[in-house]
Amino acid sequence: MAQYLITGANRGIGLEFIRQLLARGDRVIAACRHTARASELNQLSGEYPGHLKVLPLDVAEPRSIDELVREIGMLEIVIDVLINNAGVLTPGEAFGEVEAKALDQAFTTNAQGPFLLTQSLATRLAEKAKVVSISSGLGSIARTQRFGTPSYNISKAALNMAVRLLGHALADRGIAVLALSPGWVRTEMGGDKADLDVTESVANMLKVIDGLEFDPNTIGQFLGNTGEPVPW
């Protein structure tokens, strides 16, 4: 039974991670911005007493990160797997109309947040823990074939660099660090035309995470939801 911490846990991919992990008997800290509004999480907490703790976190706010880390320290929780899942996407961006605030919000949430949270939680990570950041194929520079969702794409490319750097920073403790693309998933962010059901995507990703081990030759790698390498 492992201890997980998942950000952006109140909906979509994050919530499905919670469901599947609880169903198999793991313990989970579910972090989200508005815990009082997270009705499904709070319901799951009642269904799985002692296995789910819901804590507030806005990854875009360093003070919120500090408060979460302080709470985890007070509870003396050691984290086996950290999943940086929280993310934002600004739809409908067109060239010539991309706003600085959209770029700033995307970078702060999608790249800065996971980096700072992982850095701050480093002392609470178990030896040989796993740190997984949910990236996207849209963050792959090699795959880019059109202009679309620039704020999101740029921030995910930045996240990938953060993952590689964190991999090196945590390597001496045997901590495996991974950027993981869920694929195009039918969620509020992905839309109803996406290829994958959220249940399938998360099940695939959990297989990848379960099989993840530290390897000095693959520090901070970038994989798809079935474990295939994604080009940078």
TAJOCOR-V591331 format. One record per residue. N is the residue number from 0. RES is the residue in one small letter. SS is DSSP state (hx for helix, st for strand, lp for the rest). PHI is phi in degrees with one decimal (999 if undefined). Layout:
BEGIN
[[N RES SS PHI] [N RES SS PHI]]
END
This chain:
BEGIN
[[0 m lp 999] [1 a lp -101.4] [2 q st -104.1] [3 y st -107.2] [4 l st -128.5] [5 i st -127.1] [6 t st -94.3] [7 g lp 58.5] [8 a lp -91.0] [9 n lp -91.2] [10 r lp -160.9] [11 g hx 53.9] [12 i hx -61.3] [13 g hx -59.5] [14 l hx -65.0] [15 e hx -68.1] [16 f hx -55.9] [17 i hx -59.0] [18 r hx -57.7] [19 q hx -70.3] [20 l hx -68.0] [21 l hx -64.4] [22 a hx -62.2] [23 r lp -98.3] [24 g lp 100.5] [25 d lp -80.0] [26 r st -100.6] [27 v st -137.3] [28 i st -99.9] [29 a st -101.7] [30 a st -109.6] [31 c st -153.1] [32 r lp -69.2] [33 h lp -122.9] [34 t hx -65.2] [35 a hx -67.6] [36 r hx -92.0] [37 a lp -83.6] [38 s hx -62.1] [39 e hx -68.0] [40 l hx -63.6] [41 n hx -66.5] [42 q hx -67.2] [43 l hx -62.4] [44 s hx -60.7] [45 g hx -71.9] [46 e hx -77.1] [47 y lp -125.6] [48 p lp -60.1] [49 g lp 82.5] [50 h lp -110.3] [51 l st -133.7] [52 k st -122.2] [53 v st -103.1] [54 l st -127.7] [55 p st -76.9] [56 l lp -161.4] [57 d lp -115.0] [58 v lp -65.8] [59 a lp -81.4] [60 e lp -116.1] [61 p hx -54.2] [62 r hx -66.4] [63 s hx -68.4] [64 i hx -61.1] [65 d hx -59.4] [66 e hx -68.7] [67 l hx -62.6] [68 v hx -62.0] [69 r hx -62.2] [70 e hx -63.2] [71 i hx -64.7] [72 g hx -64.4] [73 m hx -63.2] [74 l lp -81.4] [75 e lp 56.2] [76 i lp -89.2] [77 v lp -107.7] [78 i st -98.0] [79 d st -87.5] [80 v st -138.4] [81 l st -104.8] [82 i st -115.4] [83 n st -81.8] [84 n lp -108.6] [85 a lp -56.5] [86 g lp -162.0] [87 v lp -133.4] [88 l lp -139.1] [89 t lp -93.7] [90 p lp -79.7] [91 g lp 73.1] [92 e lp -72.6] [93 a lp -122.3] [94 f lp -58.8] [95 g lp 94.7] [96 e lp -126.3] [97 v lp -70.2] [98 e lp -98.9] [99 a hx -58.5] [100 k hx -66.8] [101 a hx -70.2] [102 l hx -62.1] [103 d hx -64.4] [104 q hx -62.9] [105 a hx -64.8] [106 f hx -63.9] [107 t hx -61.5] [108 t hx -82.1] [109 n hx -85.6] [110 a hx -120.2] [111 q hx -61.5] [112 g hx -57.0] [113 p hx -59.5] [114 f hx -64.0] [115 l hx -66.6] [116 l hx -64.4] [117 t hx -61.8] [118 q hx -58.9] [119 s hx -72.0] [120 l hx -89.9] [121 a hx -53.0] [122 t hx -73.5] [123 r hx -97.9] [124 l st -84.6] [125 a st -65.8] [126 e st -61.5] [127 k st 62.6] [128 a st -70.8] [129 k st -127.0] [130 v st -121.5] [131 v st -119.8] [132 s st -111.9] [133 i st -76.3] [134 s st -99.6] [135 s lp -164.9] [136 g hx -60.2] [137 l hx -70.7] [138 g hx -88.3] [139 s lp -81.2] [140 i lp -65.7] [141 a lp -63.4] [142 r lp -88.6] [143 t lp -68.3] [144 q lp -123.0] [145 r lp -156.5] [146 f lp -92.3] [147 g lp -167.6] [148 t lp 36.5] [149 p hx -60.7] [150 s hx -60.7] [151 y hx -65.7] [152 n hx -61.4] [153 i hx -61.7] [154 s hx -67.9] [155 k hx -72.6] [156 a hx -63.7] [157 a hx -65.1] [158 l hx -59.3] [159 n hx -60.1] [160 m hx -65.3] [161 a hx -58.9] [162 v hx -62.0] [163 r hx -62.1] [164 l hx -64.1] [165 l hx -62.9] [166 g hx -59.0] [167 h hx -71.4] [168 a hx -64.7] [169 l lp -103.9] [170 a hx -63.3] [171 d hx -67.3] [172 r hx -102.8] [173 g lp 69.8] [174 i lp -88.1] [175 a st -84.5] [176 v st -122.2] [177 l st -142.2] [178 a st -96.9] [179 l st -127.6] [180 s st -90.0] [181 p lp -79.9] [182 g lp 85.2] [183 w lp -87.6] [184 v st -113.5] [185 r lp -76.4] [186 t lp -133.0] [187 e lp -58.9] [188 m lp -77.0] [189 g lp -78.1] [190 g lp 87.1] [191 d lp -81.8] [192 k lp -95.4] [193 a lp -65.9] [194 d lp -74.7] [195 l st -111.8] [196 d lp -73.6] [197 v hx -61.9] [198 t hx -63.3] [199 e hx -67.3] [200 s hx -59.7] [201 v hx -67.0] [202 a hx -60.1] [203 n hx -62.4] [204 m hx -64.5] [205 l hx -65.1] [206 k hx -63.8] [207 v hx -64.7] [208 i hx -64.0] [209 d hx -60.7] [210 g lp -88.2] [211 l lp -72.5] [212 e lp -136.2] [213 f lp -64.8] [214 d lp -140.8] [215 p lp -62.0] [216 n lp -90.1] [217 t lp -133.5] [218 i lp -68.8] [219 g lp 61.2] [220 q st -79.0] [221 f st -123.9] [222 l st -124.6] [223 g lp -87.9] [224 n lp -69.9] [225 t lp -106.3] [226 g lp 94.7] [227 e lp -79.2] [228 p st -62.9] [229 v lp -107.9] [230 p lp -67.1] [231 w lp -65.9]]
END
